[in-house]
């Protein structure tokens, strides 16, 4: 017997559950009844697909499933899409005919499809004319976007993936890439976007490989064999299946899936490759692929199971069918279209008929115009769906760019090695937020079953050898000398410093490079053009490189790539200091002007040669002739500086240059020459003592070897140049070609120098010296003459040395008659009389020397003695005794000589 306390609660719960179930059933019946009572409006929607293709079958099944899921979720909606399906039969005309029929006869409100970009190109125009939206989930050509506002691309544009592809190329530092694409609108539309993006990372596209859509295996093999003879080993394949597989299979057959090759598949091939038979996987081993990334979800997994079951029911004979991104886009696009049609309403589901009679009009002329079209494209543009592929919406008529995943085909499947995002670029891992992973990819198995990253190019060991262009020179053959056979009209030998360096550099490469020298010459053995013309031959592909004395200048680098220089260069002017001028050419004339306006002090301290003309503008004003080497780029520079062409004189050898200088500008020669350092050294070596150079204020990068733009050989050859230059081999080569030149170290430039030295002022020194010596002699004579009455009164036994001492002391006394002392005396004391003894009683002035002297007849010079007298014999002694040794100290002069004028 059950406890009553337990039975009551149990009965209560049972009754509650039964009542809740009845309520739910009632609500469900009400909803079903309401749905059944809802009046729905059918809306015709066309579907144009290649129904025999895998994409067509997959797309149609996903479209049907989308409508079923949409109206099961929204049974109360008033509209119901009714599909009108047409087979385009993989033909452009058939697709256009199907669209015309759907618009004109069925009056569809929208068309889903067509499959290919070529088909869509014409169908879009029909939709634009009749205001019927065209929604394609497979037409990925970028050129379709701008055709019409009635076109909606429910897929990623091919232009979006080029950023991901270029990021892969940049990550592995590949310098050249060759696109291989199908010859139609789908293939060629991606090329401009791809090449532009590769150019941004300094990766060159040396050539394009175009494969006809209907190409046979033999035609494909022929194109691939051409690629094998080239250096580039990185290929980007942009094809539809199965043509893309044909190319990869043929590449495998002829050995282009071996180590060193790189194959990258674009989005459409990476999306479709898994539909191939398992036997075809062997041809794709090591291939990289780029594909739009779709995040995994439970909703997607459940749909994939349902789709697989339905697809096998509808197409039991189709094997290896795998749901891919095109099926997901078909599902989401149908879902979005159904929602947009519901929001647009059913008020204007009709067409305006044209007034043209159908009797003589074409089908295109009788197309009506949908009244619901403008409203429908507005709703489509605003519709947002959380679909199987993720957030589904249209941005300017197409799906916005999303994340791409990078996969590596290996074994019987593929391995994800990384992602590319618009925000972070290449990353190894991806999350919903910005990835913090380092910008790198996971491990990759490359063709040839190797993990070593291919360098992206190889020198072909078969096929044509490299053609190395060589300039033909008349002079300066130390660099390049081509000996010509006029009978055979070919070269006998090619030698020179530049040739030896090139051979040494190529021997240093870690791989063999077969090449032949080809002179840039006419059949007569003359030069076929300038150095710029020679570089143009590399640009146009006639030469694979140039080995010679080619200067590295900016404008040439626009058409070719240069290695590191193997010798220095510059722009210099060579001059004859004996009779002519040496100047240096520089690009910045102001620097040249300032450099030659040095002060006199610097000219006196700098011991170097100076040109007699220091300004290029001076040559222009004087209209002097100027020389340059034949074929040099300097001619263009001189013409750019407004030199008249008649002023420019060409020379081909050192002898020609010497002859031009010897003639002079007035006689058809030159006053100056512009040339480069290597040639100047050779010229000066042959003509020591007549010419000189001045350090340049502008330098080019030197002489280098020329290769095509973006050539991968440039980096390796440059490294080899460094190896040669740092070793003994470069010195040996230089000595073998330039060691025999004479040494100009003993050259004395003083004869032709403009520098100011002591010898420059010898005239001034002579004049000053003669004047000084003459003044000294005259003064001494005058002094002796004035003191003759003193000197002649010495006793006869007085020595000459004593007389000189006395004369010196007299000379050393202050001359109170001088201007200085006269001025001081006149300011304090005045002498008004002569002969008055003693000092003036009215002044503090000392007695005048004249007051202490004895006046003589017409004598201007007076000797005076303090505490002494002059004897009759003229000897000066104290107390009347003759003593030659007694004189007062300098502070108290014992004798003072005054030269005063007599008073008035």
C-alpha positions in Angstrom: 0.0 0.0 0.0 1.4 3.3 -1.1 1.9 6.2 1.2 -0.7 8.9 0.6 1.9 11.5 1.1 3.7 10.2 -2.0 0.7 9.5 -4.2 -0.7 12.9 -4.2 2.4 14.7 -5.6 2.8 11.9 -8.2 -0.7 12.4 -9.5 -0.2 16.2 -9.6 3.0 15.9 -11.7 1.3 13.5 -14.2 -1.7 15.8 -14.6 0.7 18.8 -15.2 2.7 17.0 -17.9 -0.4 15.8 -19.7 -1.9 19.3 -19.7 1.4 20.9 -21.0 1.6 18.3 -23.8 -2.0 19.1 -24.8 -1.2 22.9 -24.9 1.8 22.3 -27.1 -0.1 20.1 -29.5 -2.9 22.8 -29.7 -0.4 25.5 -30.4 1.2 23.4 -33.2 -2.2 22.7 -34.7 -2.9 26.4 -34.6 0.3 27.3 -36.4 -0.2 24.6 -39.0 -3.8 25.7 -39.5 -2.6 29.3 -39.9 0.0 28.3 -42.4 -2.5 26.3 -44.4 -4.9 29.2 -44.4 -2.1 31.7 -45.5 -2.5 32.8 -49.1 0.9 32.6 -50.7 2.0 34.2 -53.9 4.2 32.3 -56.3 7.2 34.2 -57.6 9.0 32.9 -60.6 12.8 32.7 -60.3 15.0 31.4 -63.1 18.0 29.0 -62.7 20.6 28.8 -65.5 23.2 26.2 -64.8 25.4 23.6 -66.6 23.3 20.7 -65.3 25.7 18.1 -66.5 28.7 19.6 -64.6 29.5 18.7 -61.0 29.1 22.4 -60.0 25.7 22.6 -61.7 24.4 19.4 -60.0 25.7 20.5 -56.6 24.4 24.0 -57.0 20.9 22.9 -58.0 20.6 20.5 -55.1 21.7 23.2 -52.6 19.2 25.7 -54.1 16.4 23.2 -53.6 17.4 22.4 -50.1 17.7 26.2 -49.3 14.1 26.8 -50.4 12.9 23.9 -48.3 14.7 25.0 -45.2 13.7 28.6 -45.7 10.0 28.0 -45.9 10.1 25.4 -43.2 11.6 28.0 -40.9 9.3 30.8 -42.2 6.0 29.1 -43.1 4.0 32.3 -42.6 5.8 34.2 -45.4 3.4 35.3 -48.2 5.8 34.5 -51.1 7.0 31.2 -52.5 9.8 31.0 -55.0 9.1 28.8 -58.0 12.2 27.6 -59.8 12.3 27.7 -63.6 15.4 25.7 -64.5 17.3 25.9 -67.7 20.4 24.0 -68.9 23.1 26.3 -70.3 25.0 23.2 -71.6 28.4 24.8 -70.8 27.8 27.2 -73.7 27.7 31.0 -73.8 25.0 31.1 -76.5 22.8 28.5 -74.7 23.1 30.5 -71.5 22.0 33.7 -73.2 19.1 32.0 -75.0 17.9 30.5 -71.7 18.0 33.9 -70.0 16.1 35.5 -72.8 13.4 32.9 -72.6 13.1 33.2 -68.9 12.8 37.0 -69.0 10.6 37.3 -72.0 8.3 34.3 -71.7 8.3 33.4 -68.0 8.9 36.9 -66.6 11.1 35.7 -63.8 11.8 38.2 -61.0 15.5 37.1 -60.7 17.9 34.6 -62.3 20.3 32.4 -60.2 23.3 31.6 -62.4 24.9 31.2 -64.8 27.9 29.1 -64.0 30.9 30.7 -65.9 32.1 34.2 -66.2 31.9 34.1 -69.9 28.2 33.1 -69.7 27.5 35.8 -67.1 29.1 38.5 -69.2 26.2 38.4 -71.7 23.4 37.5 -69.3 24.3 40.4 -67.0 23.5 42.8 -69.9 20.1 41.1 -70.4 19.3 41.5 -66.7 20.4 45.2 -66.8 18.1 45.8 -69.8 15.1 44.2 -68.2 15.8 45.2 -64.6 16.0 41.5 -63.5 18.7 40.8 -60.9 21.3 38.2 -61.9 22.8 36.3 -59.0 25.8 34.0 -59.7 27.6 31.9 -57.1 30.4 30.8 -59.5 31.2 33.7 -61.8 34.3 35.1 -60.1 35.8 37.3 -62.8 36.6 40.7 -61.4 35.6 42.5 -64.6 31.9 41.5 -64.1 31.4 43.6 -60.9 31.2 47.0 -62.6 28.9 45.9 -65.5 25.6 46.5 -63.9 23.9 47.3 -60.6 21.6 44.3 -61.3 24.5 41.8 -61.0 25.1 40.2 -57.6 28.2 38.0 -57.2 27.4 35.5 -54.4 31.1 34.5 -54.4 34.6 35.9 -53.8 36.0 37.9 -56.6 39.2 36.4 -58.0 40.9 39.7 -57.4 40.7 39.1 -53.6 42.9 36.1 -53.6 45.9 37.7 -55.3 46.9 39.4 -52.0 47.2 35.9 -50.4 49.1 34.6 -53.3 51.6 37.5 -53.3 52.0 37.1 -49.6 53.2 33.5 -50.1 55.6 34.6 -52.9 57.0 37.3 -50.6 57.3 35.0 -47.6 59.7 32.7 -49.6 61.4 35.6 -51.4 60.7 34.4 -54.9 61.8 37.0 -57.4 60.0 35.7 -60.5 56.6 34.1 -61.0 54.9 32.8 -64.2 51.1 32.7 -64.3 49.5 29.9 -66.3 45.9 30.7 -67.1 43.1 29.7 -69.4 42.6 31.8 -72.5 39.1 33.3 -71.7 37.5 36.0 -69.7 37.8 34.0 -66.5 41.5 33.4 -66.9 42.7 36.8 -68.2 40.7 38.9 -65.8 42.9 38.0 -62.9 46.2 38.8 -64.6 46.2 42.6 -64.1 45.5 42.3 -60.4 48.0 39.5 -60.0 50.9 41.3 -61.8 50.2 44.6 -60.0 50.2 42.9 -56.6 53.4 41.1 -57.4 55.0 44.3 -58.6 54.3 45.8 -55.2 56.6 43.2 -53.6 59.3 43.6 -56.4 58.5 40.2 -57.9 58.7 40.1 -61.7 56.4 38.3 -64.1 58.8 37.7 -67.0 56.2 36.0 -69.3 52.7 34.7 -69.3 51.6 31.2 -70.3 48.2 31.1 -71.9 46.5 27.7 -72.4 43.5 27.5 -74.8 40.3 26.2 -73.1 40.2 23.3 -75.6 43.9 22.5 -75.5 45.1 19.0 -76.2 47.7 17.1 -74.2 50.3 17.8 -76.9 49.5 21.5 -76.9 49.9 21.6 -73.1 53.1 19.7 -73.2 54.6 22.1 -75.8 53.8 25.1 -73.6 55.3 23.4 -70.5 58.5 22.5 -72.4 59.0 26.1 -73.2 58.7 26.9 -69.5 61.3 24.3 -68.8 63.9 26.1 -70.9 63.4 29.3 -68.8 64.8 30.1 -65.4 61.6 30.6 -63.5 60.3 27.7 -61.4 57.4 29.3 -59.6 54.0 28.8 -61.4 50.6 30.1 -60.5 47.8 28.0 -62.2 44.4 29.7 -62.7 42.2 27.2 -64.4 38.9 25.5 -64.1 38.7 21.7 -63.6 39.4 19.4 -65.4 41.7 21.6 -67.5 43.8 22.5 -64.5 44.3 18.8 -63.7 45.4 18.2 -67.3 48.2 20.7 -66.9 49.5 19.4 -63.6 49.3 15.8 -64.8 51.3 16.7 -67.9 53.8 18.6 -65.8 54.3 15.5 -63.7 54.8 13.5 -66.8 57.6 15.7 -68.2 59.4 16.1 -65.0 58.1 19.5 -63.8 56.9 18.2 -60.5 60.4 17.4 -59.3 62.5 19.2 -56.6 63.0 22.9 -57.3 59.5 23.6 -58.8 56.7 25.5 -57.1 53.1 25.1 -58.1 50.3 27.3 -56.6 46.6 26.7 -57.4 44.1 29.6 -57.2 40.8 29.4 -55.4 38.7 27.6 -57.9 41.2 24.7 -58.4 41.8 24.4 -54.7 38.1 24.2 -54.1 37.4 21.6 -56.8 40.5 19.4 -56.7 39.0 17.0 -54.1 36.3 16.0 -56.7 39.1 14.2 -58.7 39.6 10.5 -58.6 42.1 9.2 -56.1 44.3 8.1 -58.9 44.8 11.7 -59.9 46.2 12.8 -56.5 49.7 11.6 -57.4 50.0 14.5 -59.9 49.3 17.1 -57.3 51.8 16.1 -54.6 53.5 19.1 -53.1 51.2 21.7 -54.7 50.1 24.7 -52.7 46.5 26.0 -52.9 44.6 29.1 -51.8 40.9 28.7 -50.8 38.3 30.9 -49.1 38.1 29.8 -45.5 34.8 28.7 -44.0 34.6 28.2 -40.2 33.4 24.8 -39.2 30.1 24.6 -37.3 27.6 22.0 -36.2 25.0 23.5 -38.5 27.4 23.0 -41.5 28.2 19.5 -40.5 24.5 18.5 -40.2 23.8 20.1 -43.6 26.7 18.3 -45.2 25.2 15.0 -44.1 21.8 15.8 -45.4 23.2 17.1 -48.7 25.2 13.9 -49.2 22.1 11.8 -48.8 20.0 13.9 -51.1 22.7 14.2 -53.8 23.2 10.5 -54.0 19.4 10.1 -54.3 19.3 12.6 -57.1 22.5 11.6 -58.9 23.3 8.0 -58.0 25.8 7.7 -60.8 28.0 10.6 -59.7 30.9 9.5 -57.6 33.5 11.4 -55.6 31.1 14.3 -55.1 32.2 16.5 -52.2 30.3 19.5 -51.0 32.4 22.5 -51.5 32.2 26.3 -51.1 30.2 26.8 -54.4 27.4 24.7 -52.9 27.4 26.7 -49.7 27.2 29.9 -51.7 24.3 28.6 -53.8 22.5 27.7 -50.6 23.1 31.1 -48.9 22.3 33.1 -52.1 19.0 31.3 -52.5 18.2 32.0 -48.8 19.0 35.7 -49.2 17.0 36.0 -52.5 13.9 34.4 -50.9 14.1 36.8 -48.0 14.6 39.8 -50.3 11.6 38.9 -52.4 9.5 38.6 -49.3 10.5 42.0 -48.1 10.1 43.6 -51.6 6.4 42.5 -51.6 4.1 41.3 -54.4 2.6 44.5 -55.5 4.7 44.9 -58.7 5.3 41.4 -59.8 4.7 42.2 -63.5 6.6 43.5 -66.5 6.1 46.5 -68.7 5.7 45.2 -72.2 7.5 47.0 -75.1 5.5 48.7 -77.9 7.6 46.9 -80.6 5.5 44.3 -82.5 7.0 40.8 -82.4 6.6 40.3 -86.1 9.9 41.8 -87.2 11.6 42.3 -83.9 14.3 40.2 -82.2 13.8 38.5 -78.9 16.1 41.1 -77.3 14.0 44.0 -78.5 10.8 42.5 -77.1 12.1 42.0 -73.6 9.9 43.6 -71.0 11.0 45.6 -68.0 10.4 44.3 -64.5 8.6 46.8 -62.2 9.8 45.0 -59.1 13.5 45.1 -60.1 14.5 48.4 -58.5 12.9 47.5 -55.2 14.3 44.0 -55.2 17.9 45.0 -55.7 17.5 47.5 -52.8 16.4 44.6 -50.5 19.1 42.3 -51.8 21.7 44.9 -51.0 20.4 45.2 -47.4 19.9 41.5 -46.7 22.1 39.9 -44.2 22.0 36.1 -43.5 23.9 33.9 -41.1 24.4 31.3 -43.6 26.4 28.1 -44.0 29.4 30.0 -45.4 29.3 32.5 -42.5 28.0 36.0 -42.5 26.4 36.4 -45.9 25.8 39.9 -47.3 26.5 41.9 -50.4 28.9 44.7 -50.4 28.7 46.7 -53.7 27.1 43.8 -55.4 29.6 41.1 -54.3 30.7 39.2 -51.2 33.3 41.1 -49.2 36.9 39.8 -49.0 37.3 37.2 -46.3 40.0 35.0 -44.9 41.9 32.5 -47.1 43.4 29.3 -46.0 46.6 27.9 -47.5 46.7 24.1 -48.1 49.4 21.7 -49.1 48.4 18.6 -51.1 50.1 15.6 -49.5 49.3 11.9 -49.8 45.6 11.3 -50.4 44.5 14.6 -48.9 45.5 18.1 -48.0 47.1 19.7 -45.0 46.3 23.2 -43.9 49.6 25.1 -43.4 48.3 28.6 -42.6 45.9 31.4 -43.3 45.9 34.8 -44.9 43.8 37.6 -43.4 43.3 41.2 -44.7 44.4 42.5 -41.3 47.4 40.3 -40.4 48.5 38.8 -43.7 50.0 35.3 -43.5 49.5 33.6 -40.1 50.0 30.0 -39.0 46.9 30.0 -36.8 43.7 31.9 -37.1 41.1 32.9 -34.5 38.0 35.1 -34.5 40.1 38.0 -33.2 43.3 39.3 -34.9 45.8 36.5 -34.8 48.9 36.9 -32.7 50.8 34.2 -34.6 54.0 35.0 -36.3 53.7 35.7 -40.0 54.8 32.3 -41.2 53.4 29.0 -42.5 53.6 25.5 -41.2 55.8 22.8 -42.7 55.3 22.2 -46.4 56.1 19.2 -48.5 57.2 20.6 -51.8 57.3 18.8 -55.2 59.9 16.1 -55.2 58.9 15.1 -51.7 61.2 17.6 -50.0 60.9 20.0 -47.2 63.7 22.3 -48.6 62.2 25.5 -49.8 62.8 25.9 -53.6 64.7 29.1 -54.5 62.2 29.7 -57.3 64.6 29.5 -60.3 67.1 27.3 -61.9 69.6 27.5 -64.8 68.4 25.1 -67.4 70.9 22.4 -68.1 69.5 22.0 -71.6 68.1 24.2 -74.3 69.6 27.4 -75.3 72.7 28.9 -73.7 72.7 32.4 -72.3 73.6 35.1 -74.9 75.9 37.7 -73.3 76.0 40.9 -75.2 79.4 42.6 -75.5 80.0 46.2 -76.7 82.2 46.8 -79.7 84.9 49.5 -79.0 87.5 51.3 -81.1 89.4 52.7 -78.2 90.0 51.9 -74.6 90.2 48.2 -75.6 91.8 47.4 -72.2 88.2 46.9 -71.0 86.7 45.1 -74.0 88.3 44.2 -77.3 86.5 42.4 -80.1 88.7 41.2 -82.9 86.5 40.9 -86.0 86.8 38.6 -89.0 85.5 40.6 -92.0 85.4 37.5 -94.2 83.4 35.3 -91.9 81.6 38.3 -90.5 82.0 37.1 -87.0 84.3 37.6 -84.1 87.7 36.0 -83.9 88.2 36.7 -80.2 86.7 38.7 -77.3 89.0 39.7 -74.5 89.5 42.5 -72.0 89.4 43.4 -68.4 85.6 43.3 -68.2 85.5 39.9 -69.9 88.0 38.4 -67.5 86.1 39.7 -64.5 82.8 38.3 -65.9 84.4 34.9 -66.5 85.9 34.9 -63.0 82.6 35.9 -61.4 80.5 33.2 -63.3 83.0 30.6 -62.2 82.3 31.5 -58.6 78.6 30.7 -58.9 77.5 27.6 -57.0 76.0 26.2 -60.3 77.0 26.0 -63.9 75.8 28.7 -66.2 76.4 28.0 -69.9 76.8 31.2 -71.9 78.2 32.6 -75.1 79.5 36.1 -75.9 77.7 37.9 -78.7 79.2 41.2 -80.0 76.8 44.0 -80.4 78.1 44.6 -83.9 77.1 45.1 -87.5 78.1 42.6 -90.2 81.1 44.9 -90.9 82.3 44.7 -87.3 81.2 48.2 -86.3 79.3 49.0 -83.2 75.6 48.5 -83.6 74.6 51.4 -81.4 75.2 53.1 -78.1 75.4 51.6 -74.7 71.8 52.5 -74.1 70.9 50.7 -77.3 72.8 47.7 -76.0 70.8 47.7 -72.7 67.6 48.0 -74.7 68.5 44.6 -76.3 68.4 43.1 -72.8 65.1 44.7 -72.1 63.6 43.3 -75.3 65.0 39.8 -74.6 67.5 39.7 -77.4 70.4 39.3 -74.9 70.3 37.5 -71.6 72.9 39.8 -70.1 75.7 42.3 -71.0 79.3 42.0 -70.0 81.3 45.1 -70.5 82.2 48.6 -69.3 78.7 49.6 -68.7 78.1 52.5 -66.3 75.4 52.1 -63.6 73.2 55.2 -63.9 69.6 55.8 -62.8 67.8 56.0 -66.2 69.3 52.7 -67.3 68.1 50.9 -64.2 64.5 51.5 -65.3 65.0 49.0 -68.1 67.5 46.5 -66.6 69.0 45.4 -63.4 72.7 45.9 -62.5 74.9 43.8 -60.4 77.2 45.4 -57.8 79.9 47.4 -59.4 83.2 45.7 -60.2 85.1 48.9 -60.6 84.6 52.6 -59.6 83.4 55.2 -61.9 82.4 59.0 -61.9 82.1 61.9 -64.1 85.1 63.8 -64.6 86.5 66.4 -66.9 90.0 65.9 -68.4 92.0 69.0 -69.3 95.4 70.1 -70.7 96.8 72.5 -68.1 99.7 73.6 -70.4 97.5 75.2 -72.9 93.9 74.3 -72.2 91.7 73.4 -69.2 90.8 70.6 -66.8 87.4 70.8 -65.2 85.2 68.3 -63.5 81.7 67.8 -64.6 79.1 67.5 -61.9 75.3 67.4 -61.8 75.0 70.2 -59.3 76.4 73.3 -60.9 76.2 75.3 -57.7 78.5 72.9 -55.9 81.0 73.3 -58.8 80.8 77.1 -58.6 81.3 77.2 -54.9 84.2 74.7 -55.0 86.2 77.0 -57.2 85.5 80.3 -55.3 87.9 79.4 -52.5 89.7 82.1 -50.5 93.3 83.3 -51.1 94.3 81.6 -47.9 93.1 78.2 -49.1 94.8 78.6 -52.4 98.1 79.3 -50.6 97.9 76.2 -48.4 96.5 73.6 -50.9 99.2 72.0 -52.9 97.4 70.6 -56.0 96.7 71.3 -59.6 93.9 73.7 -60.3 92.1 74.1 -63.6 92.3 77.3 -65.5 88.5 77.1 -66.1 86.5 76.2 -63.1 82.9 76.5 -64.2 80.9 74.6 -66.7 78.9 77.8 -67.2 82.1 79.4 -68.4 82.3 76.9 -71.2 78.7 77.6 -72.1 79.3 81.4 -72.2 82.5 81.0 -74.2 80.8 78.4 -76.5 83.9 76.3 -76.2 83.9 72.7 -77.5 83.7 69.9 -75.1 84.6 66.2 -75.7 82.9 62.9 -74.6 83.4 59.3 -75.4 81.5 57.9 -78.4 78.5 55.9 -77.2 78.5 57.3 -73.7 75.5 58.4 -71.8 77.3 61.7 -71.1 76.1 63.1 -74.4 72.6 63.3 -73.2 73.7 65.1 -70.0 75.6 67.7 -71.9 72.7 68.4 -74.3 70.5 68.7 -71.2 72.8 71.4 -70.0 72.0 73.4 -73.2 75.3 72.7 -74.9 74.8 73.1 -78.6 75.3 69.8 -80.5 78.0 71.5 -82.6 80.0 72.0 -79.4 80.1 68.3 -78.6 83.0 66.4 -80.0 83.3 62.6 -79.9 86.4 60.6 -79.2 86.9 56.9 -79.3 90.4 56.4 -78.0 93.0 58.2 -75.9 94.8 59.2 -79.1 91.6 60.8 -80.4 91.2 62.8 -77.1 94.8 63.9 -77.2 94.4 65.1 -80.8 91.3 67.1 -79.9 93.0 68.8 -77.0 96.0 69.6 -79.2 93.9 71.3 -81.8 92.0 73.4 -79.2 88.5 74.6 -79.4 89.2 77.4 -81.9 90.6 74.9 -84.4 87.9 72.3 -84.2 89.3 70.6 -81.1 88.1 70.9 -77.5 88.8 72.9 -74.4 87.5 70.3 -72.0 86.4 66.7 -71.9 83.9 64.7 -69.8 84.7 61.1 -69.1 84.7 58.4 -66.4 87.5 57.5 -64.0 88.6 54.2 -65.5 89.1 55.8 -68.9 90.7 58.8 -67.4 93.3 56.7 -65.7 94.2 55.1 -68.9 94.4 58.4 -70.7 96.6 60.0 -68.0 98.8 57.0 -68.0 99.6 57.6 -71.6 100.0 61.4 -71.4 101.8 62.2 -68.2 102.6 65.8 -67.5 100.0 67.3 -69.8 96.7 66.5 -68.1 95.2 66.0 -64.7 92.0 65.3 -62.9 90.2 66.8 -60.0 88.1 64.8 -57.5 84.5 64.6 -58.6 81.6 66.1 -56.7 79.2 63.5 -58.1 79.8 59.8 -58.7 77.9 57.1 -60.5 77.7 53.6 -59.0 80.5 52.3 -61.2 80.8 49.7 -63.9 78.5 46.7 -63.6 77.0 43.8 -65.5 73.5 44.0 -66.9 70.7 41.5 -66.5 67.0 41.6 -67.3 64.7 43.3 -64.9 64.1 41.1 -61.9 66.5 38.4 -63.0 67.3 36.1 -60.1 70.9 35.9 -61.3 71.6 39.4 -60.1 71.8 38.5 -56.5 74.1 35.5 -57.0 76.4 37.3 -59.5 76.7 40.3 -57.1 77.8 37.9 -54.3 80.2 36.3 -56.7 81.7 39.8 -57.5 82.3 40.4 -53.8 84.1 37.0 -53.6 86.3 37.9 -56.6 87.0 41.4 -55.4 88.0 40.3 -51.9 90.4 37.7 -53.2 93.7 37.9 -55.2 92.0 37.1 -58.5 90.7 40.7 -59.0 94.2 42.1 -58.4 95.7 39.6 -60.8 93.2 40.6 -63.5 93.9 44.3 -63.0 97.6 43.9 -63.1 97.4 41.9 -66.3 95.6 44.7 -68.1 96.7 47.9 -66.5 100.1 47.2 -64.9 102.0 48.3 -68.1 100.7 51.8 -68.0 103.5 54.4 -67.1 103.7 55.8 -63.7 102.9 59.6 -63.4 104.0 59.8 -59.7 107.0 62.0 -60.7 104.9 64.4 -62.6 105.7 68.0 -61.6 102.5 70.1 -62.0 104.2 73.4 -61.0 104.7 74.5 -64.5 101.1 74.5 -65.3 99.5 75.0 -61.9 97.5 78.1 -61.0 98.2 77.7 -57.3 99.7 80.7 -55.5 103.1 80.2 -54.0 106.2 82.2 -52.9 107.3 82.3 -56.5 104.0 84.0 -57.5 105.1 87.2 -55.5 108.8 87.4 -56.5 108.2 90.8 -58.2 106.7 92.3 -55.1 109.4 90.9 -53.0 112.1 92.4 -55.3 110.5 95.8 -55.3 110.1 95.8 -51.5 113.7 94.5 -51.0 115.3 97.1 -53.2 113.3 99.9 -51.6 114.2 98.8 -48.1 117.9 98.4 -48.8 118.0 101.7 -50.6 116.3 103.5 -47.8 118.7 102.0 -45.3 121.7 103.1 -47.3 120.4 106.6 -47.7 119.5 107.0 -44.1 122.9 105.8 -42.9 124.7 108.2 -45.3 122.6 111.1 -44.0 123.2 110.2 -40.4 127.0 110.0 -40.9 127.0 113.3 -42.7 125.0 115.0 -40.0 127.3 113.8 -37.2 130.5 114.4 -39.1 131.6 117.3 -36.8 131.4 114.9 -33.8 133.1 112.0 -35.5 135.9 114.1 -36.9 136.9 115.5 -33.5 137.9 112.2 -32.0 141.6 111.8 -31.2 143.6 110.0 -33.8 144.5 107.2 -31.5 140.7 106.5 -30.9 139.9 103.0 -32.3 137.3 102.5 -35.0 135.3 100.3 -32.7 135.2 103.2 -30.2 134.0 105.5 -32.9 131.2 103.0 -33.9 130.1 102.7 -30.3 129.8 106.5 -29.9 128.0 106.8 -33.2 125.6 104.1 -32.1 124.9 105.8 -28.8 124.2 109.1 -30.7 121.9 107.2 -33.0 120.1 105.7 -30.1 119.3 109.1 -28.4 115.8 110.5 -28.7 115.3 112.9 -31.6 113.5 115.7 -29.9 113.0 117.4 -33.3 110.8 114.5 -34.4 107.1 115.0 -34.8 106.3 113.0 -31.7 108.5 114.8 -29.3 107.9 118.2 -30.9 104.2 117.7 -30.4 104.6 116.8 -26.7 106.9 119.7 -26.1 104.7 122.2 -27.8 101.8 121.2 -25.6 103.7 122.0 -22.4 106.7 124.2 -23.1 107.7 126.6 -25.8 111.2 127.7 -26.7 111.1 131.3 -27.7 114.7 132.2 -27.5 118.1 130.6 -28.0 121.0 131.2 -25.7 119.2 132.0 -22.4 120.8 130.0 -19.7 118.8 128.2 -17.0 115.2 127.4 -16.8 112.3 129.7 -17.3 111.2 131.3 -14.1 107.6 131.2 -15.1 107.4 127.4 -15.9 108.2 124.0 -14.5 109.7 122.9 -17.8 113.3 121.7 -17.7 115.9 123.8 -19.3 115.9 123.7 -23.1 118.9 121.9 -24.6 119.5 125.0 -26.6 119.9 127.1 -23.5 122.7 124.9 -22.4 124.5 124.9 -25.6 127.1 127.3 -27.1 125.8 128.9 -30.3 127.9 128.4 -33.4 127.7 129.9 -36.8 124.8 128.4 -38.8 124.9 125.1 -36.9 121.6 123.1 -36.7 123.1 120.2 -34.6 124.3 121.0 -31.1 126.1 118.6 -28.7 125.7 119.3 -25.0 127.6 117.9 -22.1 126.6 117.4 -18.5 129.5 117.7 -16.1 132.0 117.5 -18.8 133.8 119.7 -21.4 135.1 119.2 -24.8 138.8 119.7 -25.0 140.6 121.5 -27.7 141.4 118.2 -29.3 137.8 117.1 -29.3 138.2 114.4 -26.7 135.5 114.3 -24.0 136.8 113.9 -20.5 135.6 114.7 -17.0 137.5 117.5 -15.4 139.4 118.1 -18.6 141.2 114.8 -18.6 140.9 112.6 -21.7 139.2 109.4 -20.8 137.3 107.5 -23.5 135.5 105.3 -21.1 133.6 107.7 -18.9 129.8 108.4 -19.8 126.7 108.9 -17.8 124.1 106.2 -17.6 121.2 105.9 -20.1 118.8 107.4 -17.6 120.8 110.6 -17.6 122.1 111.2 -21.1 125.5 112.8 -21.1 125.1 114.0 -24.7 121.9 114.9 -26.5 121.7 116.0 -30.1 119.1 118.6 -30.9 118.1 119.9 -34.3 116.1 123.0 -33.8 115.4 125.8 -36.1 116.5 129.3 -35.0 113.8 131.3 -33.5 112.2 134.1 -35.5 
